[in-house]
């Protein structure tokens, strides 16, 4: 599969032995977050991002062009590129507008796509987080089971990244 070739070329993060989550999170300050394409899920994810308080993190949001004015994000945003109908392989040139080195990359898509999985998998250098989907799981170093309430899934991913404390 295409993802295996990316792993062999060290284009996506993978661990060959157990790692300490706390060790991976130490000094993590640059975060890339892929936002959902679906407007309803976008608003739910955006509401969860507002719970990040007093953050020393630099956060880049990657989102659809039509969602950019609605992001309510004080940091940098980038727009998902247009890609061909064939989802694989995604060419690095098509996502060159998205910086390549983040400590943590999170895919908030309720149903990860090849594009969001690729961006997340190739951008995170300490941890990549996404919802368990089966076919795209290999792009992530940490998987979260989908919850019936999408906001709970998002808060779990943000909590795993150390961005919020999940105690609600």
ZADO-1210 file (C-alpha; in nm, 4 decimals, padded with zeros to 6 digits):
<atoms>
<atom x="00.0000" y="00.0000" z="00.0000" code="UNK" pos="1"/>
<atom x="00.1010" y="00.3602" z="-00.0587" code="UNK" pos="2"/>
<atom x="00.1348" y="00.4333" z="00.3148" code="UNK" pos="3"/>
<atom x="00.4002" y="00.1610" z="00.3514" code="UNK" pos="4"/>
<atom x="00.6139" y="00.3304" z="00.0870" code="UNK" pos="5"/>
<atom x="00.5809" y="00.6583" z="00.2796" code="UNK" pos="6"/>
<atom x="00.6929" y="00.4831" z="00.5989" code="UNK" pos="7"/>
<atom x="00.9947" y="00.3269" z="00.4299" code="UNK" pos="8"/>
<atom x="01.0981" y="00.6708" z="00.3012" code="UNK" pos="9"/>
<atom x="01.0376" y="00.8136" z="00.6529" code="UNK" pos="10"/>
<atom x="00.7764" y="01.0586" z="00.5207" code="UNK" pos="11"/>
<atom x="00.5267" y="00.9682" z="00.7942" code="UNK" pos="12"/>
<atom x="00.5906" y="00.9232" z="01.1632" code="UNK" pos="13"/>
<atom x="00.6039" y="00.5711" z="01.3000" code="UNK" pos="14"/>
<atom x="00.7487" y="00.4116" z="01.6094" code="UNK" pos="15"/>
<atom x="00.9401" y="00.0841" z="01.6002" code="UNK" pos="16"/>
<atom x="00.9285" y="00.0439" z="01.9780" code="UNK" pos="17"/>
<atom x="00.7060" y="00.1662" z="02.2619" code="UNK" pos="18"/>
<atom x="00.7362" y="00.5358" z="02.3404" code="UNK" pos="19"/>
<atom x="00.6386" y="00.7491" z="02.6346" code="UNK" pos="20"/>
<atom x="00.3433" y="00.9715" z="02.5577" code="UNK" pos="21"/>
<atom x="00.4715" y="01.2254" z="02.8084" code="UNK" pos="22"/>
<atom x="00.8151" y="01.2151" z="02.6437" code="UNK" pos="23"/>
<atom x="00.6620" y="01.2801" z="02.3037" code="UNK" pos="24"/>
<atom x="00.4607" y="01.5729" z="02.4386" code="UNK" pos="25"/>
<atom x="00.7563" y="01.7445" z="02.6101" code="UNK" pos="26"/>
<atom x="00.8284" y="02.0789" z="02.4475" code="UNK" pos="27"/>
<atom x="00.5595" y="02.0251" z="02.1854" code="UNK" pos="28"/>
<atom x="00.4584" y="02.3735" z="02.0790" code="UNK" pos="29"/>
<atom x="00.3782" y="02.3672" z="01.7055" code="UNK" pos="30"/>
<atom x="00.0411" y="02.2090" z="01.6270" code="UNK" pos="31"/>
<atom x="-00.1283" y="02.1419" z="01.2923" code="UNK" pos="32"/>
<atom x="-00.5031" y="02.0726" z="01.3054" code="UNK" pos="33"/>
<atom x="-00.6984" y="01.9473" z="01.0037" code="UNK" pos="34"/>
<atom x="-01.0559" y="02.0687" z="01.0392" code="UNK" pos="35"/>
<atom x="-01.3604" y="01.8762" z="00.9127" code="UNK" pos="36"/>
<atom x="-01.5094" y="01.9586" z="00.5718" code="UNK" pos="37"/>
<atom x="-01.8682" y="01.9063" z="00.6927" code="UNK" pos="38"/>
<atom x="-02.0080" y="02.2434" z="00.8146" code="UNK" pos="39"/>
<atom x="-02.1910" y="02.0984" z="01.1178" code="UNK" pos="40"/>
<atom x="-01.8824" y="01.9090" z="01.2353" code="UNK" pos="41"/>
<atom x="-01.6659" y="02.2130" z="01.1590" code="UNK" pos="42"/>
<atom x="-01.8700" y="02.4271" z="01.4013" code="UNK" pos="43"/>
<atom x="-01.8572" y="02.1569" z="01.6697" code="UNK" pos="44"/>
<atom x="-01.4793" y="02.1216" z="01.6309" code="UNK" pos="45"/>
<atom x="-01.4369" y="02.5009" z="01.6336" code="UNK" pos="46"/>
<atom x="-01.6310" y="02.5209" z="01.9608" code="UNK" pos="47"/>
<atom x="-01.3943" y="02.2639" z="02.1128" code="UNK" pos="48"/>
<atom x="-01.0901" y="02.4611" z="01.9949" code="UNK" pos="49"/>
<atom x="-01.2219" y="02.7582" z="02.1913" code="UNK" pos="50"/>
<atom x="-01.1631" y="02.5543" z="02.5095" code="UNK" pos="51"/>
<atom x="-00.7853" y="02.5766" z="02.4553" code="UNK" pos="52"/>
<atom x="-00.6908" y="02.8442" z="02.7057" code="UNK" pos="53"/>
<atom x="-00.3646" y="03.0142" z="02.7923" code="UNK" pos="54"/>
<atom x="-00.1871" y="02.8074" z="02.5356" code="UNK" pos="55"/>
<atom x="00.1803" y="02.8449" z="02.4634" code="UNK" pos="56"/>
<atom x="00.1176" y="02.6586" z="02.1397" code="UNK" pos="57"/>
<atom x="00.1400" y="02.7895" z="01.7862" code="UNK" pos="58"/>
<atom x="-00.1588" y="02.6375" z="01.6066" code="UNK" pos="59"/>
<atom x="-00.2183" y="02.6167" z="01.2319" code="UNK" pos="60"/>
<atom x="-00.5692" y="02.5260" z="01.1151" code="UNK" pos="61"/>
<atom x="-00.6103" y="02.3558" z="00.7774" code="UNK" pos="62"/>
<atom x="-00.9631" y="02.3958" z="00.6451" code="UNK" pos="63"/>
<atom x="-01.1855" y="02.4255" z="00.3416" code="UNK" pos="64"/>
<atom x="-01.1815" y="02.7585" z="00.1571" code="UNK" pos="65"/>
<atom x="-01.5490" y="02.8202" z="00.2361" code="UNK" pos="66"/>
<atom x="-01.4811" y="02.7709" z="00.6095" code="UNK" pos="67"/>
<atom x="-01.1848" y="03.0090" z="00.6320" code="UNK" pos="68"/>
<atom x="-01.3906" y="03.3208" z="00.7196" code="UNK" pos="69"/>
<atom x="-01.5746" y="03.1211" z="00.9887" code="UNK" pos="70"/>
<atom x="-01.2684" y="02.9824" z="01.1664" code="UNK" pos="71"/>
<atom x="-01.2575" y="03.2432" z="01.4469" code="UNK" pos="72"/>
<atom x="-00.8904" y="03.1539" z="01.4863" code="UNK" pos="73"/>
<atom x="-00.6354" y="03.4158" z="01.5795" code="UNK" pos="74"/>
<atom x="-00.3489" y="03.2065" z="01.4413" code="UNK" pos="75"/>
<atom x="-00.2538" y="03.1046" z="01.0898" code="UNK" pos="76"/>
<atom x="-00.4855" y="02.9128" z="00.8570" code="UNK" pos="77"/>
<atom x="-00.4203" y="02.7250" z="00.5341" code="UNK" pos="78"/>
<atom x="-00.6716" y="02.5960" z="00.2802" code="UNK" pos="79"/>
<atom x="-00.7037" y="02.2331" z="00.1690" code="UNK" pos="80"/>
<atom x="-00.5745" y="02.1989" z="-00.1870" code="UNK" pos="81"/>
<atom x="-00.7880" y="02.0718" z="-00.4703" code="UNK" pos="82"/>
<atom x="-00.6833" y="01.7174" z="-00.5555" code="UNK" pos="83"/>
<atom x="-00.7759" y="01.4829" z="-00.8349" code="UNK" pos="84"/>
<atom x="-01.0537" y="01.2276" z="-00.8034" code="UNK" pos="85"/>
<atom x="-00.8024" y="00.9465" z="-00.7469" code="UNK" pos="86"/>
<atom x="-00.7181" y="00.9833" z="-00.3768" code="UNK" pos="87"/>
<atom x="-00.3817" y="00.8046" z="-00.3836" code="UNK" pos="88"/>
<atom x="-00.1085" y="00.8879" z="-00.4075" code="UNK" pos="89"/>
<atom x="-00.1244" y="01.2460" z="-00.2892" code="UNK" pos="90"/>
<atom x="00.1674" y="01.4409" z="-00.4244" code="UNK" pos="91"/>
<atom x="00.3646" y="01.6508" z="-00.1756" code="UNK" pos="92"/>
<atom x="00.3588" y="01.9336" z="-00.4278" code="UNK" pos="93"/>
<atom x="-00.0192" y="01.9618" z="-00.3864" code="UNK" pos="94"/>
<atom x="00.0160" y="02.0374" z="-00.0123" code="UNK" pos="95"/>
<atom x="00.3284" y="02.2539" z="-00.0305" code="UNK" pos="96"/>
<atom x="00.1343" y="02.5517" z="00.1123" code="UNK" pos="97"/>
<atom x="00.1112" y="02.3658" z="00.4454" code="UNK" pos="98"/>
<atom x="00.4343" y="02.3827" z="00.6457" code="UNK" pos="99"/>
<atom x="00.5970" y="02.0441" z="00.6967" code="UNK" pos="100"/>
<atom x="00.7279" y="02.0415" z="01.0542" code="UNK" pos="101"/>
<atom x="00.4897" y="02.0365" z="01.3469" code="UNK" pos="102"/>
<atom x="00.5383" y="01.8650" z="01.6797" code="UNK" pos="103"/>
<atom x="00.1813" y="01.7356" z="01.6751" code="UNK" pos="104"/>
<atom x="-00.0668" y="01.6983" z="01.3909" code="UNK" pos="105"/>
<atom x="-00.4339" y="01.6233" z="01.4589" code="UNK" pos="106"/>
<atom x="-00.6991" y="01.5170" z="01.2085" code="UNK" pos="107"/>
<atom x="-01.0384" y="01.6255" z="01.3450" code="UNK" pos="108"/>
<atom x="-01.2255" y="01.4782" z="01.0480" code="UNK" pos="109"/>
<atom x="-01.5074" y="01.2521" z="01.1704" code="UNK" pos="110"/>
<atom x="-01.4331" y="01.0337" z="00.8662" code="UNK" pos="111"/>
<atom x="-01.0668" y="01.0838" z="00.7745" code="UNK" pos="112"/>
<atom x="-00.9952" y="01.1230" z="00.4046" code="UNK" pos="113"/>
<atom x="-00.6749" y="01.0359" z="00.2210" code="UNK" pos="114"/>
<atom x="-00.5949" y="01.4091" z="00.2071" code="UNK" pos="115"/>
<atom x="-00.6455" y="01.4815" z="00.5784" code="UNK" pos="116"/>
<atom x="-00.4664" y="01.1601" z="00.6773" code="UNK" pos="117"/>
<atom x="-00.1736" y="01.2449" z="00.4488" code="UNK" pos="118"/>
<atom x="-00.1417" y="01.5991" z="00.5829" code="UNK" pos="119"/>
<atom x="-00.1588" y="01.4761" z="00.9425" code="UNK" pos="120"/>
<atom x="00.0765" y="01.1833" z="00.8864" code="UNK" pos="121"/>
<atom x="00.3418" y="01.3846" z="00.7056" code="UNK" pos="122"/>
<atom x="00.3300" y="01.6974" z="00.9217" code="UNK" pos="123"/>
<atom x="00.3510" y="01.5593" z="01.2779" code="UNK" pos="124"/>
<atom x="00.7072" y="01.4908" z="01.3969" code="UNK" pos="125"/>
<atom x="00.6348" y="01.3793" z="01.7566" code="UNK" pos="126"/>
<atom x="00.2741" y="01.2597" z="01.7380" code="UNK" pos="127"/>
<atom x="-00.0067" y="01.2260" z="01.4853" code="UNK" pos="128"/>
<atom x="-00.3627" y="01.1833" z="01.6121" code="UNK" pos="129"/>
<atom x="-00.6809" y="01.0822" z="01.4319" code="UNK" pos="130"/>
<atom x="-01.0072" y="00.8952" z="01.4636" code="UNK" pos="131"/>
<atom x="-00.9932" y="00.5237" z="01.4031" code="UNK" pos="132"/>
<atom x="-01.1147" y="00.4557" z="01.0500" code="UNK" pos="133"/>
<atom x="-00.9594" y="00.1239" z="00.9529" code="UNK" pos="134"/>
<atom x="-00.8024" y="00.1914" z="00.6152" code="UNK" pos="135"/>
<atom x="-00.6186" y="00.5149" z="00.7069" code="UNK" pos="136"/>
<atom x="-00.5139" y="00.4239" z="01.0623" code="UNK" pos="137"/>
<atom x="-00.1504" y="00.3753" z="00.9611" code="UNK" pos="138"/>
<atom x="-00.1132" y="00.7516" z="00.9102" code="UNK" pos="139"/>
<atom x="-00.1608" y="00.8117" z="01.2838" code="UNK" pos="140"/>
<atom x="00.0550" y="00.7242" z="01.5845" code="UNK" pos="141"/>
<atom x="-00.2401" y="00.7671" z="01.8224" code="UNK" pos="142"/>
<atom x="-00.5942" y="00.6581" z="01.7397" code="UNK" pos="143"/>
<atom x="-00.9119" y="00.7617" z="01.9162" code="UNK" pos="144"/>
<atom x="-01.2284" y="00.5547" z="01.8936" code="UNK" pos="145"/>
<atom x="-01.5158" y="00.7518" z="01.7506" code="UNK" pos="146"/>
<atom x="-01.7789" y="00.8467" z="02.0076" code="UNK" pos="147"/>
<atom x="-02.1500" y="00.8924" z="01.9339" code="UNK" pos="148"/>
<atom x="-02.1066" y="01.2556" z="02.0348" code="UNK" pos="149"/>
<atom x="-01.8515" y="01.4030" z="01.7912" code="UNK" pos="150"/>
<atom x="-01.7508" y="01.6758" z="02.0384" code="UNK" pos="151"/>
<atom x="-01.6421" y="01.4075" z="02.2850" code="UNK" pos="152"/>
<atom x="-01.4150" y="01.2585" z="02.0187" code="UNK" pos="153"/>
<atom x="-01.2643" y="01.6008" z="01.9438" code="UNK" pos="154"/>
<atom x="-01.2076" y="01.6774" z="02.3130" code="UNK" pos="155"/>
<atom x="-01.0418" y="01.3378" z="02.3549" code="UNK" pos="156"/>
<atom x="-00.8014" y="01.4112" z="02.0672" code="UNK" pos="157"/>
<atom x="-00.7253" y="01.7602" z="02.2008" code="UNK" pos="158"/>
<atom x="-00.6747" y="01.6149" z="02.5480" code="UNK" pos="159"/>
<atom x="-00.4413" y="01.3478" z="02.4121" code="UNK" pos="160"/>
<atom x="-00.2382" y="01.6263" z="02.2513" code="UNK" pos="161"/>
<atom x="-00.2205" y="01.8060" z="02.5870" code="UNK" pos="162"/>
<atom x="-00.4178" y="02.1039" z="02.4590" code="UNK" pos="163"/>
<atom x="-00.7134" y="02.0749" z="02.6987" code="UNK" pos="164"/>
<atom x="-00.7902" y="01.8883" z="03.0178" code="UNK" pos="165"/>
<atom x="-01.0825" y="01.6534" z="02.9630" code="UNK" pos="166"/>
<atom x="-01.2777" y="01.6483" z="03.2861" code="UNK" pos="167"/>
<atom x="-01.6277" y="01.7340" z="03.1751" code="UNK" pos="168"/>
</atoms>
